């Protein structure tokens, strides 16, 4: 299987993370539990050669670890952490959602959109104003 097929299968099975290593069977995290994945892991070193630009390749060779993002098919994005260890090279991948949830979906307090829209954010000159707004909104500004 190529990576696009692996990611498609992972999304179908509600997987949040993929763990690939040249020395061990592929694993994935599904519903919070690590499981052996039903596919053979691709060669991690080959993936890194294909995915990394020259600057990233240099950092990878120099430091033996690298955090980066990759986009497959121009749609599915992955957050990646590559690292070396005694058994070889490993790659941990987090499957990112296709879209960011809006503020209502994640139930942010009413003050958050106003803070985000503020030109000056919460700088010291405006903080007293926001403290009053939070108090009048009936909360401490935290997420419930």
Phi, psi and omega per residue, in radians:
X1 nan 2.473 3.028
X2 -1.547 3.027 -3.050
X3 -1.119 -0.641 3.118
X4 -1.063 -0.743 3.115
X5 -1.166 -0.689 3.116
X6 -1.097 -0.779 -3.140
X7 -1.155 -0.722 3.096
X8 -1.045 -0.788 3.094
X9 -1.086 -0.716 -3.136
X10 -1.105 -0.758 3.114
X11 -1.098 -0.746 3.129
X12 -1.024 -0.584 -3.107
X13 -1.715 0.246 3.076
X14 1.023 0.788 -3.134
X15 -1.547 2.414 3.110
X16 -1.726 -0.561 -3.062
X17 -2.421 2.565 2.998
X18 -2.050 2.428 3.108
X19 -2.182 1.938 -3.077
X20 -2.003 2.397 3.132
X21 -2.572 2.467 3.111
X22 -1.196 -0.331 -3.047
X23 -1.720 -0.254 -3.035
X24 -2.314 2.850 3.028
X25 -1.111 2.618 3.101
X26 -1.101 2.545 3.091
X27 -2.268 2.724 3.027
X28 -2.436 2.722 3.114
X29 -1.807 2.076 -3.125
X30 -2.263 2.145 -3.101
X31 0.922 0.702 3.063
X32 1.424 -0.007 -3.094
X33 -2.017 2.369 3.064
X34 -1.362 2.332 3.131
X35 -2.399 2.670 2.996
X36 -1.220 2.272 -3.092
X37 -1.373 2.630 -3.091
X38 -1.502 0.685 3.109
X39 -2.635 2.806 3.073
X40 -1.475 2.307 -3.124
X41 -1.161 2.413 3.032
X42 -1.224 2.878 3.111
X43 -1.162 1.978 -3.067
X44 -1.094 -0.727 -3.141
X45 -1.083 -0.672 3.117
X46 -1.159 -0.734 3.091
X47 -1.011 -0.793 -3.112
X48 -1.104 -0.692 3.089
X49 -1.075 -0.683 -3.130
X50 -1.273 -0.616 -2.981
X51 -1.579 -0.538 -2.982
X52 -1.554 2.448 3.025
X53 -1.405 3.122 -3.054
X54 -1.056 -0.760 -3.139
X55 -1.121 -0.708 3.114
X56 -1.186 -0.689 3.095
X57 -1.032 -0.748 3.126
X58 -1.084 -0.830 3.133
X59 -1.079 -0.711 3.127
X60 -1.064 -0.849 -3.140
X61 -1.151 -0.625 -3.086
X62 -1.316 -0.753 -3.001
X63 -1.859 -0.308 3.137
X64 1.286 0.196 3.042
X65 -2.716 2.652 -3.108
X66 -2.809 2.351 3.006
X67 -1.880 2.319 -3.092
X68 -2.762 3.071 3.071
X69 -2.127 2.636 3.114
X70 -2.406 2.548 3.111
X71 -2.030 2.189 3.097
X72 -1.792 2.360 3.138
X73 1.023 0.225 -3.114
X74 1.256 0.067 -3.119
X75 -2.125 -0.942 -3.052
X76 -1.492 2.178 3.135
X77 -1.882 2.541 3.127
X78 -2.249 2.427 2.956
X79 -1.650 2.319 -3.000
X80 -2.225 2.538 3.023
X81 -2.337 1.978 3.125
X82 -1.843 2.468 3.140
X83 -2.722 2.742 3.096
X84 -1.881 2.680 3.110
X85 -2.663 -3.048 -3.046
X86 -1.023 -0.559 -3.117
X87 -1.569 -0.062 3.107
X88 2.322 -2.366 -3.062
X89 -1.962 2.401 3.081
X90 -2.223 2.729 -3.139
X91 -2.448 2.100 3.060
X92 -1.824 2.225 -3.080
X93 -2.142 2.280 3.043
X94 -1.841 2.153 3.084
X95 -1.364 2.084 -3.122
X96 -1.586 2.557 3.129
X97 -1.089 2.670 -3.130
X98 -1.167 -0.443 3.100
X99 -2.467 2.685 3.080
X100 -1.413 2.387 3.087
X101 -1.191 2.626 3.083
X102 -1.420 2.954 -3.034
X103 -1.069 -0.609 3.130
X104 -1.157 -0.663 -3.129
X105 -1.098 -0.599 -3.132
X106 -1.695 0.187 3.011
X107 0.964 0.887 3.077
X108 -1.274 2.636 3.076
X109 -1.077 2.673 -3.090
X110 -1.004 -0.442 -3.093
X111 -1.267 -0.420 -3.045
X112 -1.066 -0.848 3.109
X113 -1.009 -0.654 3.118
X114 -1.138 -0.718 3.106
X115 -1.114 -0.729 -3.141
X116 -1.162 -0.570 -3.129
X117 -1.400 -0.291 -3.100
X118 -1.173 2.308 -3.140
X119 -1.104 -0.583 -3.076
X120 -1.861 0.106 3.112
X121 1.006 -2.282 -3.108
X122 -1.958 0.612 3.128
X123 -1.063 2.840 -2.980
X124 -0.989 -0.574 -3.126
X125 -1.208 -0.392 -3.098
X126 -1.909 -0.109 -3.031
X127 -1.082 -0.712 3.135
X128 -1.050 -0.702 3.094
X129 -1.056 -0.792 -3.108
X130 -1.209 -0.594 3.076
X131 -1.059 -0.750 3.102
X132 -1.114 -0.749 3.141
X133 -1.073 -0.752 3.130
X134 -1.107 -0.777 -3.141
X135 -1.073 -0.781 -3.134
X136 -1.180 -0.452 3.116
X137 -1.339 -0.137 3.065
X138 1.545 0.475 3.139
X139 -2.754 -3.010 -3.137
X140 -1.773 0.073 3.135
X141 1.534 -0.068 3.141
X142 -1.406 2.924 3.105
X143 -1.445 2.295 -3.084
X144 -1.098 nan nan
